[in-house]
Amino acid sequence: MLTIAGFDPSSGAGVTADLKVFAAHGLYGLAAITALTVQSTQGVRRFHAINHEFLAETLECLAEDVKISGVKIGMLGTEGIVRVVAEFLASSGIPRSHIVLDPIMRSSSGRTLLDSQGSGLLRRELLPLVGWVTPNLDELAEMVGCEVSGRESVPLAARELASDHPGLNIAVTGGHLDPPDDFLLTADGAECWFPGEKIETRATHGTGCGFSSALLTQLVAGSQPAEAIARAKQYVRAAMAAAYPVGKGRGPLNHLYRLDEL
Protein backbone atom coordinates (compact mmCIF):
# COMPACT_ATOMS: atom_id res chain seq x y z
CA MET A 1 0.00 0.00 0.00
CA LEU A 2 1.38 3.40 -0.98
CA THR A 3 0.49 6.74 0.55
CA ILE A 4 1.41 9.88 -1.39
CA ALA A 5 0.82 12.73 1.04
CA GLY A 6 2.33 15.38 3.29
CA PHE A 7 4.22 14.86 6.54
CA ASP A 8 2.46 15.95 9.73
CA PRO A 9 5.00 16.06 12.60
CA SER A 10 2.19 15.51 15.12
CA SER A 11 1.28 12.25 13.29
CA GLY A 12 -2.43 12.94 13.37
CA ALA A 13 -2.69 13.17 9.60
CA GLY A 14 -0.53 12.72 6.50
CA VAL A 15 1.76 9.82 5.70
CA THR A 16 2.44 8.72 9.28
CA ALA A 17 -1.29 8.49 10.02
CA ASP A 18 -1.87 6.60 6.77
CA LEU A 19 0.87 4.11 7.64
CA LYS A 20 -0.78 3.49 11.02
CA VAL A 21 -4.11 2.84 9.31
CA PHE A 22 -2.50 0.38 6.90
CA ALA A 23 -0.78 -1.40 9.79
CA ALA A 24 -4.03 -1.55 11.75
CA HIS A 25 -5.54 -3.49 8.84
CA GLY A 26 -2.59 -5.88 8.51
CA LEU A 27 -1.09 -4.23 5.43
CA TYR A 28 2.44 -3.03 4.72
CA GLY A 29 2.72 0.64 3.90
CA LEU A 30 5.08 2.63 1.68
CA ALA A 31 5.21 6.43 1.73
CA ALA A 32 6.18 9.16 -0.72
CA ILE A 33 6.19 12.56 0.97
CA THR A 34 4.86 15.51 -1.02
CA ALA A 35 5.39 18.28 1.54
CA LEU A 36 6.81 18.99 4.97
CA THR A 37 4.51 20.89 7.28
CA VAL A 38 4.94 22.91 10.44
CA GLN A 39 1.85 21.92 12.39
CA SER A 40 0.54 20.47 15.62
CA THR A 41 -2.85 19.64 17.06
CA GLN A 42 -3.42 23.43 17.13
CA GLY A 43 -3.22 23.87 13.36
CA VAL A 44 -0.96 24.25 10.33
CA ARG A 45 1.55 27.11 10.39
CA ARG A 46 3.16 26.59 6.99
CA PHE A 47 4.37 23.96 4.56
CA HIS A 48 7.31 23.35 2.28
CA ALA A 49 6.62 21.38 -0.91
CA ILE A 50 9.07 18.65 -1.88
CA ASN A 51 10.91 19.17 -5.16
CA HIS A 52 8.68 17.51 -7.75
CA GLU A 53 11.62 15.82 -9.49
CA PHE A 54 12.65 14.30 -6.15
CA LEU A 55 9.10 12.98 -5.69
CA ALA A 56 9.07 11.53 -9.20
CA GLU A 57 12.32 9.69 -8.50
CA THR A 58 10.94 8.39 -5.19
CA LEU A 59 7.84 6.99 -6.89
CA GLU A 60 9.89 5.44 -9.68
CA CYS A 61 12.27 3.86 -7.17
CA LEU A 62 9.44 2.31 -5.15
CA ALA A 63 7.56 1.04 -8.19
CA GLU A 64 10.69 -0.64 -9.58
CA ASP A 65 11.17 -2.56 -6.35
CA VAL A 66 7.72 -3.36 -4.92
CA LYS A 67 4.37 -4.48 -6.35
CA ILE A 68 1.95 -1.78 -5.21
CA SER A 69 -1.60 -3.00 -4.58
CA GLY A 70 -3.26 0.33 -3.82
CA VAL A 71 -2.59 4.06 -3.54
CA LYS A 72 -3.98 6.70 -1.20
CA ILE A 73 -3.32 10.31 -2.26
CA GLY A 74 -3.54 13.13 0.24
CA MET A 75 -1.99 16.61 0.35
CA LEU A 76 -0.28 17.58 -2.90
CA GLY A 77 0.46 21.28 -2.44
CA THR A 78 1.54 22.44 -5.89
CA GLU A 79 0.76 22.08 -9.58
CA GLY A 80 4.13 20.41 -10.21
CA ILE A 81 3.43 17.68 -7.65
CA VAL A 82 -0.06 17.05 -9.02
CA ARG A 83 1.46 16.57 -12.47
CA VAL A 84 4.11 14.13 -11.16
CA VAL A 85 1.47 12.04 -9.38
CA ALA A 86 -0.77 11.98 -12.46
CA GLU A 87 2.12 10.87 -14.67
CA PHE A 88 3.06 8.16 -12.18
CA LEU A 89 -0.49 6.78 -11.96
CA ALA A 90 -0.95 6.84 -15.73
CA SER A 91 2.03 4.51 -16.24
CA SER A 92 1.81 2.47 -13.00
CA GLY A 93 -0.62 -0.27 -14.00
CA ILE A 94 -2.32 0.02 -10.59
CA PRO A 95 -6.08 -0.63 -10.94
CA ARG A 96 -8.06 2.59 -10.92
CA SER A 97 -10.45 1.02 -8.41
CA HIS A 98 -7.56 0.78 -5.92
CA ILE A 99 -6.63 4.47 -6.07
CA VAL A 100 -8.27 6.80 -3.52
CA LEU A 101 -7.85 10.59 -3.59
CA ASP A 102 -8.50 12.64 -0.47
CA PRO A 103 -8.57 16.09 -2.13
CA ILE A 104 -6.93 18.16 0.62
CA MET A 105 -7.17 21.82 -0.41
CA ARG A 106 -7.29 23.58 2.95
CA SER A 107 -6.42 22.67 6.51
CA SER A 108 -9.18 22.66 9.12
CA SER A 109 -7.62 25.86 10.44
CA GLY A 110 -8.14 27.50 7.05
CA ARG A 111 -4.65 27.47 5.54
CA THR A 112 -4.45 26.81 1.78
CA LEU A 113 -2.70 23.48 1.09
CA LEU A 114 -3.10 23.33 -2.71
CA ASP A 115 -2.49 26.30 -5.00
CA SER A 116 -5.10 27.33 -7.59
CA GLN A 117 -3.08 25.96 -10.52
CA GLY A 118 -2.73 22.64 -8.72
CA SER A 119 -6.45 22.53 -7.98
CA GLY A 120 -7.28 23.01 -11.65
CA LEU A 121 -4.81 20.34 -12.75
CA LEU A 122 -6.21 17.95 -10.13
CA ARG A 123 -9.66 18.26 -11.68
CA ARG A 124 -8.44 17.98 -15.28
CA GLU A 125 -5.75 15.30 -15.09
CA LEU A 126 -5.80 13.51 -11.72
CA LEU A 127 -9.51 12.79 -11.20
CA PRO A 128 -9.75 10.76 -14.46
CA LEU A 129 -7.02 8.44 -13.11
CA VAL A 130 -8.44 7.69 -9.65
CA GLY A 131 -11.31 5.37 -8.82
CA TRP A 132 -12.39 7.14 -5.65
CA VAL A 133 -12.48 10.68 -4.30
CA THR A 134 -13.45 11.50 -0.68
CA PRO A 135 -14.18 15.25 -0.39
CA ASN A 136 -15.79 17.02 2.52
CA LEU A 137 -18.45 19.60 1.72
CA ASP A 138 -15.99 22.46 1.19
CA GLU A 139 -13.75 20.37 -1.07
CA LEU A 140 -16.73 19.17 -3.10
CA ALA A 141 -17.86 22.77 -3.53
CA GLU A 142 -14.41 23.79 -4.78
CA MET A 143 -14.28 20.94 -7.27
CA VAL A 144 -17.69 21.70 -8.80
CA GLY A 145 -17.48 25.47 -8.45
CA CYS A 146 -20.71 26.01 -6.53
CA GLU A 147 -21.87 26.21 -2.92
CA VAL A 148 -22.52 22.96 -1.07
CA SER A 149 -24.04 23.97 2.24
CA GLY A 150 -26.67 21.43 3.19
CA ARG A 151 -27.78 17.83 2.84
CA GLU A 152 -29.98 18.51 -0.21
CA SER A 153 -27.10 20.03 -2.18
CA VAL A 154 -24.70 17.09 -1.68
CA PRO A 155 -26.20 14.62 -4.20
CA LEU A 156 -26.63 17.37 -6.79
CA ALA A 157 -23.00 18.44 -6.52
CA ALA A 158 -21.79 14.82 -6.54
CA ARG A 159 -23.77 14.10 -9.71
CA GLU A 160 -22.31 17.18 -11.37
CA LEU A 161 -18.77 16.06 -10.52
CA ALA A 162 -19.54 12.52 -11.72
CA SER A 163 -20.91 13.79 -15.04
CA ASP A 164 -17.47 15.17 -15.88
CA HIS A 165 -15.60 12.06 -14.70
CA PRO A 166 -17.10 8.72 -15.76
CA GLY A 167 -15.95 5.78 -13.66
CA LEU A 168 -15.41 7.84 -10.52
CA ASN A 169 -16.86 6.80 -7.14
CA ILE A 170 -17.57 9.81 -4.91
CA ALA A 171 -17.75 9.46 -1.13
CA VAL A 172 -18.70 12.79 0.49
CA THR A 173 -17.83 12.98 4.17
CA GLY A 174 -20.53 14.75 6.14
CA GLY A 175 -18.71 15.92 9.23
CA HIS A 176 -20.11 19.43 8.69
CA LEU A 177 -23.70 18.20 8.41
CA ASP A 178 -26.10 17.72 11.32
CA PRO A 179 -26.39 14.79 11.67
CA PRO A 180 -22.97 14.01 10.12
CA ASP A 181 -24.17 11.56 7.46
CA ASP A 182 -21.87 10.48 4.62
CA PHE A 183 -23.00 10.15 1.00
CA LEU A 184 -21.90 7.71 -1.70
CA LEU A 185 -22.40 8.04 -5.44
CA THR A 186 -20.93 5.00 -7.14
CA ALA A 187 -19.45 4.90 -10.62
CA ASP A 188 -22.55 3.08 -11.88
CA GLY A 189 -24.90 5.74 -10.49
CA ALA A 190 -26.09 4.12 -7.26
CA GLU A 191 -26.66 6.52 -4.34
CA CYS A 192 -26.62 5.81 -0.63
CA TRP A 193 -26.55 7.77 2.63
CA PHE A 194 -24.66 6.41 5.65
CA PRO A 195 -26.11 7.64 8.98
CA GLY A 196 -23.72 9.25 11.42
CA GLU A 197 -23.86 10.78 14.87
CA LYS A 198 -21.72 13.32 16.66
CA ILE A 199 -19.06 12.01 19.03
CA GLU A 200 -18.14 14.28 21.91
CA THR A 201 -14.36 14.28 21.52
CA ARG A 202 -11.40 16.53 20.72
CA ALA A 203 -9.86 13.71 18.67
CA THR A 204 -10.92 14.95 15.24
CA HIS A 205 -7.54 15.75 13.69
CA GLY A 206 -6.99 13.66 10.57
CA THR A 207 -10.42 12.04 10.38
CA GLY A 208 -10.49 12.54 6.60
CA CYS A 209 -7.07 10.97 6.20
CA GLY A 210 -8.09 8.04 8.38
CA PHE A 211 -11.32 7.49 6.47
CA SER A 212 -9.76 7.53 2.99
CA SER A 213 -6.91 5.23 4.04
CA ALA A 214 -9.30 2.80 5.74
CA LEU A 215 -11.50 2.89 2.64
CA LEU A 216 -8.53 1.88 0.50
CA THR A 217 -7.74 -1.08 2.75
CA GLN A 218 -11.30 -2.33 2.31
CA LEU A 219 -11.24 -1.92 -1.46
CA VAL A 220 -7.97 -3.83 -1.76
CA ALA A 221 -9.49 -6.57 0.43
CA GLY A 222 -12.30 -6.93 -2.12
CA SER A 223 -15.18 -5.15 -0.38
CA GLN A 224 -17.95 -3.73 -2.55
CA PRO A 225 -18.40 0.08 -2.50
CA ALA A 226 -21.15 0.38 0.12
CA GLU A 227 -19.54 -2.23 2.35
CA ALA A 228 -16.14 -0.54 2.05
CA ILE A 229 -17.62 2.82 3.09
CA ALA A 230 -19.47 1.32 6.04
CA ARG A 231 -16.38 -0.49 7.34
CA ALA A 232 -14.12 2.55 6.90
CA LYS A 233 -16.66 4.70 8.72
CA GLN A 234 -16.89 2.14 11.53
CA TYR A 235 -13.09 2.09 11.89
CA VAL A 236 -12.82 5.89 12.14
CA ARG A 237 -15.64 6.07 14.67
CA ALA A 238 -13.99 3.41 16.85
CA ALA A 239 -10.59 5.13 16.56
CA MET A 240 -12.15 8.43 17.66
CA ALA A 241 -13.93 6.81 20.60
CA ALA A 242 -10.71 5.10 21.72
CA ALA A 243 -8.52 8.21 21.42
CA TYR A 244 -6.57 9.53 24.40
CA PRO A 245 -5.52 13.19 24.97
CA VAL A 246 -2.62 14.38 22.80
CA GLY A 247 -1.70 18.06 22.54
CA LYS A 248 -3.58 21.23 23.37
CA GLY A 249 -5.81 21.36 20.29
CA ARG A 250 -7.70 18.90 18.13
CA GLY A 251 -6.00 15.61 18.91
CA PRO A 252 -5.43 12.56 16.69
CA LEU A 253 -7.40 9.36 16.44
CA ASN A 254 -6.14 6.25 18.15
CA HIS A 255 -5.31 4.57 14.83
CA LEU A 256 -3.94 1.45 16.53
CA TYR A 257 -6.74 1.02 19.06
CA ARG A 258 -7.03 -2.66 18.16
CA LEU A 259 -3.68 -3.28 19.82
CA ASP A 260 -5.32 -2.41 23.15
CA GLU A 261 -7.66 -5.33 22.64
CA LEU A 262 -4.86 -7.91 22.35
Secondary structure, DSSP 8 states (H G I E B T S, - for coil): -EEEEEE-TTSSSHHHHHHHHHHHTT---EEEEEEEEEEETTEEEEEEE--HHHHHHHHHHHHHHS----EEE---BSHHHHHHHHHHHHHH---GGGEEE----B-TTS-B-B-HHHHHHIIIIIGGG-SEE---HHHHHHHHTS---STTHHHHHHHHHHHHSTT-EEEE--TTSSS--EEEE-TTS-EEEE-------S--BTHHHHHHHHHHHHHHTT--HHHHHHHHHHHHHHHHHT----SSSS-B--TTGGGGG-
